[in-house]
């Protein structure tokens, strides 16, 4: 069964085809910036009972070097079968479209990324007929973006950075930066970013932090994820449930960030019945250096 991180790692290129231009820069590959990109069918099945599908396939147009095909594979773990299927993908696509083909493999851990980057050779020991060299993006070479201004310049790259660093401690800083960068972003741009990030984090601990960041201001995030959080609040019971849920969210954010929560702080939070005050405290809990700091008036 395909996992949600697997989907996010390649679907982000469908949503933002121009992202590959920035990724290629990060990876040190000199590829002309695209003038356009077209999503192509991913079915590589021949007229026989063997089905082969690449995760995402884009036709990239460039101004000077002409078009090429970008085949994107999301790889969550080592898979020996890929040493057979990846060369097939590239050969089939080159034969079908008559265009240069570049294979990009997106990973979320160093071990898989190192494995995916190994050249795949077909031929004899004395002479290799075909050698495939995948381009790999993963936690070993994707940037850790913690500057809000930098994140705003390229939300898609920041999202991919969060997804590929999902298992790294640095992902906390990336998520906070991405959330801050989205605050003044139109919903039509922010909503896909919110959903792709949640999808890419899967069931990892960082996914709950992302939910907490999204929950700080539900009036901003009107995506499926925020509706899901709203529904959870309704089940708990209208006004009382909303204040209780926010109080629990504040405590959860503080605890997950490793801050010490005294009994006095816990009691003040749980006893508060004002939703707006709790919302302010929740916003401050994301960046506070101590638990007591959330009560400071700014």
Protein Blocks (a to p, Z undefined) as FASTA:
>chain_A
ZZfklmmmmmmmmmmmmlmmmmmmmnopacdddfbdcdddfbfcdcbdbdcddfbdcddd
dfklopadddddddfbdcfklmmmmmmmmmmmmmmnopacddddddfbfklmmmmmpccd
eddfklcfbdcddddddfklpccdfbfklmmmmmmlmmmmmmmmmmgmklmmmmmmmmmm
mmmgcfklmmmmmmmmmmmnmmafklmmmmmmmmmmmmlmmcfklmmmmmmmmmnopjlm
mmmmmmmmmmmmmmmnopacdfklmmmmmmpcbfklmmmmmmmmmmocbfklmmpcZZ
